[in-house]
Amino acid sequence: MTALLTLTVLVLVAIAIWQMTKIFELSQLKTEQATAEIATDSDNKYNGYLLFGFLIFIYGITIFSFAKYTKVLLPEASSAHGGEYDQLMWVSFAIIFFVQTITQALLHYFGYKYRGEKGKKALFFADNDRLEFIWTIIPVIVLAGLILWGLYTWTNIMDVNDEDDPLIVELYAQQFNWTARYGGEDNVLGNASVRLIDINRANVLGLDESDPNASDDIIVKELHLPVGRKVNFMMRSQDVLHSAYMPHFRAQMNCVPGMITQFSFTPTVTTDEIRLNPDVVDKVKRTNALRAKWAAEGRPDSDPWEFDYVLLCNKICGKSHYNMQMKIIVETEEEFNKWLSEQTTFKETVSVNP
């Protein structure tokens, strides 16, 4: 891939130099010679046909891309707010593609219809108030509608509050892994600071041992969420800027050193249910077919794959950024409570590491 990109850049540079050379040569020609370089009716007609050819190409590549690559899109959102998020995105896409289709067709058609011809003279308008009003007011109305809708959606999504008894979870980012912390039985997170980190006492998140709310906190390396219950995330970073990205829940928030950022959503689809989604089933099938081929070639990391929700880092945070991820399991409330009761509390952890 690097070699291909390098070759492409070299070709483009060579073309640019060639074009600049042609411009320089034309600038040095005398008037009679320059006249011979003026495009003829035949040249303009030929270029008009090329415009149509290019129009067919861009429409063709668009149709091909939709037919070929829509299978790699995310499945339906697995969070309560995700449906509205997706609707806003698809409406925006529909408007963009509609406008692009119409304007590109007109642009290329006019380029051919009004090509230069001997004896023809273009009709020139100094201004036209009616046309200018039309092509100004229509984009203003459409964009204003999208912006207002987007602001309304954004406000709803970013409304992090304590209504509906949310589960409180901290996501702690560091190069190059994630750690999750639950508030325990009281669902209240204890105070923490990077200055209190003590590896020898297994206090990896810097919890304040004098804070009674920290004693029942639970620190894990796998994120479990109860379906149908609102989750308020508190996010911290130990070192550099990270970004907690949970694509299947349409959720993302930066993790900034020295401050706590927040995001909230309600999971609506369990891990077991999403694995039965036709899009996910097809993705797993395609992935495992490729892995089977790799296994036959003796490649590493070619075991059969099973779909899981995942927490990723969406900021380039260092050389192992690509590997910074955590498994997410969405389950029933009963399964979640059972799992949580089996975890070790912070007080129990530090008591065995005096």
C-alpha positions in Angstrom: 0.0 0.0 0.0 2.8 2.4 0.9 4.5 1.7 -2.5 1.2 2.3 -4.3 0.7 5.6 -2.5 4.3 6.7 -3.3 3.9 5.8 -6.9 0.6 7.7 -7.1 2.2 10.8 -5.6 5.1 10.7 -8.0 2.7 10.3 -11.0 0.7 13.3 -9.8 3.8 15.4 -9.3 5.0 14.5 -12.8 1.7 15.5 -14.3 1.7 18.8 -12.4 5.3 19.6 -13.7 4.2 18.7 -17.2 1.2 21.0 -17.0 3.3 23.9 -15.6 5.8 23.3 -18.5 2.9 23.6 -21.0 1.7 26.8 -19.4 5.2 28.2 -19.6 5.6 27.3 -23.2 2.2 28.9 -24.1 3.2 32.1 -22.4 6.3 32.3 -24.6 4.5 31.8 -27.9 4.1 34.7 -30.3 0.6 35.9 -31.2 0.3 33.9 -34.4 1.5 30.7 -32.7 -0.8 31.3 -29.7 -3.8 31.6 -32.0 -3.0 28.1 -33.3 -3.4 26.8 -29.8 -6.9 28.1 -29.3 -9.5 25.3 -29.0 -11.6 24.6 -32.1 -15.2 23.6 -32.3 -14.1 20.0 -32.6 -12.0 20.3 -29.5 -14.9 21.8 -27.5 -17.3 19.1 -28.7 -14.8 16.4 -27.8 -14.4 17.9 -24.3 -18.2 18.1 -23.9 -18.4 14.3 -24.6 -15.7 13.7 -22.1 -17.8 15.6 -19.5 -20.7 13.2 -20.1 -18.3 10.3 -19.8 -17.0 11.6 -16.5 -20.6 12.2 -15.3 -21.4 8.5 -16.0 -18.2 7.5 -14.2 -19.0 9.4 -11.0 -22.6 8.1 -10.9 -21.3 4.6 -11.7 -18.7 4.6 -8.9 -21.3 5.9 -6.5 -23.8 3.1 -7.4 -20.9 0.6 -7.2 -19.8 1.8 -3.8 -23.4 1.5 -2.4 -23.8 -2.0 -3.8 -20.4 -3.2 -2.8 -19.7 -1.6 0.6 -23.0 -1.0 2.4 -22.5 -4.4 4.0 -19.6 -3.0 6.1 -21.9 -0.4 7.7 -22.9 -0.7 11.4 -26.1 -2.6 12.2 -29.1 -0.9 13.8 -28.2 1.2 16.9 -28.2 -0.6 20.2 -29.0 2.4 22.4 -32.2 4.4 23.0 -30.8 7.6 21.4 -29.2 5.8 18.5 -32.3 5.6 16.3 -32.7 9.4 16.3 -28.9 9.8 15.6 -29.1 7.5 12.6 -32.2 9.1 11.3 -30.5 12.5 11.3 -27.5 11.1 9.5 -29.5 9.3 6.8 -31.7 12.4 6.1 -28.6 14.5 5.8 -27.1 11.9 3.4 -30.3 11.8 1.3 -30.3 15.5 0.9 -26.6 15.6 0.0 -26.9 12.9 -2.6 -30.1 14.4 -4.1 -28.5 17.8 -4.5 -25.2 16.3 -5.7 -27.0 14.2 -8.3 -29.0 17.2 -9.7 -26.2 19.8 -9.6 -23.6 17.5 -11.2 -26.0 16.5 -14.0 -26.8 20.2 -14.7 -23.1 21.2 -14.5 -21.9 18.6 -17.0 -25.0 19.1 -19.3 -24.5 22.9 -19.4 -20.8 22.4 -20.0 -21.7 20.5 -23.2 -24.7 22.4 -24.3 -23.0 25.8 -24.0 -19.6 24.8 -25.2 -17.6 27.3 -27.3 -18.6 27.4 -31.0 -17.5 29.8 -33.7 -20.0 32.6 -34.1 -21.7 32.0 -30.7 -21.6 34.6 -28.0 -22.6 33.9 -24.4 -25.5 35.9 -23.0 -24.2 37.8 -20.0 -26.3 38.8 -16.9 -24.8 41.4 -14.7 -27.1 40.3 -11.9 -30.5 38.6 -11.5 -32.2 39.2 -8.1 -34.8 36.5 -8.6 -32.2 33.7 -9.3 -29.9 34.9 -6.5 -32.8 34.9 -4.1 -33.8 31.3 -5.1 -30.4 29.8 -4.9 -29.7 31.5 -1.6 -33.0 31.0 0.3 -33.4 27.3 -0.5 -30.0 26.3 1.0 -30.6 28.6 4.0 -34.0 26.9 4.7 -32.6 23.4 4.3 -29.4 24.0 6.3 -31.3 25.9 9.1 -33.7 22.9 9.4 -30.8 20.4 9.6 -28.9 22.6 12.1 -32.0 23.1 14.4 -32.8 19.4 14.2 -29.1 18.6 14.9 -29.0 20.9 17.9 -32.2 19.4 19.3 -30.8 15.9 18.9 -27.5 16.9 20.4 -29.1 18.5 23.4 -31.1 15.4 24.1 -28.2 13.1 23.7 -25.8 15.2 25.9 -28.4 15.6 28.7 -26.5 13.7 31.4 -28.7 13.6 34.5 -29.6 11.4 37.5 -33.2 10.7 36.4 -34.4 7.1 36.1 -31.8 5.7 38.6 -28.8 5.5 36.2 -26.0 3.1 36.7 -22.8 5.0 37.4 -19.7 3.7 35.6 -16.2 5.2 35.2 -14.1 4.6 32.1 -10.4 5.1 32.8 -8.2 5.5 29.7 -4.4 5.1 29.6 -1.9 4.1 26.9 -3.1 1.6 25.7 -6.0 0.0 27.6 -9.3 0.7 29.3 -10.4 0.1 32.9 -14.0 0.3 34.1 -15.1 1.1 37.7 -18.5 0.6 39.2 -19.9 2.3 42.3 -20.7 -0.9 44.1 -23.8 -1.4 46.2 -24.3 2.3 46.8 -23.8 3.1 43.1 -21.5 6.0 44.1 -18.0 6.3 42.9 -15.3 7.2 45.4 -12.9 10.1 44.9 -9.8 9.4 42.8 -6.7 11.1 41.5 -3.8 10.0 39.4 -1.6 11.3 42.2 -2.9 8.6 44.5 -2.0 5.7 42.1 -0.1 3.0 44.1 0.8 0.0 42.0 2.2 -1.8 45.0 -1.2 -1.7 46.7 -3.0 -2.5 43.4 -4.6 1.0 43.5 -4.3 1.3 39.8 -6.9 4.1 39.4 -5.7 6.3 42.3 -8.8 5.8 44.5 -8.8 7.8 47.8 -8.7 5.0 50.4 -10.0 7.5 53.1 -13.2 8.0 51.1 -15.9 5.5 52.4 -17.6 5.6 49.0 -14.5 4.1 47.4 -14.4 0.9 49.6 -17.1 -0.9 47.6 -16.0 0.3 44.2 -15.4 -2.5 41.7 -12.6 -2.3 39.1 -12.8 -4.6 36.1 -11.3 -5.0 32.6 -14.5 -6.0 30.9 -17.5 -3.7 30.7 -20.9 -5.2 31.6 -24.1 -3.2 31.1 -27.7 -4.1 32.0 -30.1 -3.8 29.1 -32.9 -1.2 29.4 -31.2 0.7 32.3 -29.7 4.1 31.8 -25.9 4.3 32.2 -24.0 7.5 33.2 -20.3 7.3 32.2 -17.7 9.4 34.0 -14.5 9.4 31.9 -10.9 10.1 32.9 -7.5 9.9 31.2 -4.2 9.1 32.9 -1.8 10.4 30.2 -2.9 11.8 26.8 -6.1 12.6 25.0 -8.2 9.5 24.3 -11.7 9.1 23.1 -14.2 6.5 24.3 -16.0 5.3 21.2 -18.7 2.7 21.4 -19.9 2.6 17.7 -22.8 0.2 18.1 -24.3 2.5 20.7 -23.6 5.7 18.7 -21.6 7.0 21.7 -18.3 8.9 21.8 -16.7 11.2 24.3 -13.2 12.5 24.7 -11.2 11.5 27.8 -9.1 14.5 28.8 -6.2 14.4 31.3 -7.0 16.5 34.4 -10.8 16.6 34.0 -13.9 14.3 34.1 -16.1 14.1 31.0 -19.5 12.5 30.8 -21.8 10.7 28.5 -25.1 8.8 29.0 -27.1 6.2 27.1 -29.5 3.3 27.6 -28.6 0.0 26.0 -31.6 -1.6 24.3 -30.2 -4.8 22.7 -28.3 -7.5 24.6 -25.2 -9.1 23.2 -27.1 -12.4 22.6 -29.8 -10.5 20.7 -27.4 -8.5 18.5 -25.6 -11.7 17.5 -28.8 -12.9 15.8 -29.1 -9.7 13.8 -28.9 -10.6 10.1 -26.3 -8.0 9.3 -24.2 -9.2 12.2 -24.6 -12.9 11.2 -23.5 -12.0 7.7 -20.5 -10.1 9.0 -19.4 -13.0 11.2 -19.8 -15.4 8.3 -17.7 -13.3 6.0 -15.0 -12.7 8.7 -14.7 -16.3 9.6 -14.5 -17.4 5.9 -11.5 -15.1 5.6 -10.0 -16.4 8.9 -10.4 -19.9 7.7 -8.4 -19.0 4.6 -5.7 -17.4 6.9 -5.7 -20.5 9.1 -5.0 -22.7 6.0 -2.1 -20.5 5.2 -0.8 -20.8 8.7 -1.3 -17.2 9.7 -1.6 -16.1 13.3 -4.8 -14.7 14.9 -7.0 -16.8 12.6 -9.3 -18.4 15.1 -13.0 -18.2 14.5 -14.5 -14.8 15.5 -17.6 -14.2 17.6 -19.3 -10.7 17.6 -19.0 -8.6 20.7 -19.8 -5.0 21.4 -16.5 -3.1 21.9 -15.2 0.1 23.4 -12.5 1.6 21.2 -10.2 4.6 21.4 -11.0 7.1 18.6 -8.0 9.3 19.1 -4.5 8.5 17.7 -2.9 8.2 21.2 0.3 6.4 20.3 1.9 3.5 18.6 -0.5 0.9 20.0 -3.6 3.0 19.6 -5.1 0.4 17.2 -5.1 -2.2 20.0 -6.8 -0.1 22.7 -10.2 -1.7 23.1 -12.4 -3.3 25.7 -15.1 -5.9 25.4 -18.6 -4.8 26.3 -21.3 -7.3 27.3 -25.0 -6.2 27.5 -27.1 -8.6 29.5 -30.3 -8.7 31.5 -30.5 -6.9 34.8 -30.5 -10.3 36.7 -27.4 -11.5 34.8 -25.7 -8.1 35.4 -26.4 -8.2 39.2 -25.1 -11.7 39.4 -21.9 -10.8 37.6 -21.4 -7.7 39.7 -21.9 -9.6 43.0 -19.1 -12.0 42.0 -16.5 -9.2 41.5 -13.9 -8.1 44.1 -14.3 -4.7 45.7 -11.6 -2.2 46.0 -11.4 -2.7 49.8 -10.9 -6.4 49.4 -8.2 -5.8 46.7 -6.1 -3.4 48.8 -6.5 -5.6 52.0 -4.5 -8.4 50.3 -1.9 -5.9 49.1 -1.0 -4.0 52.4 
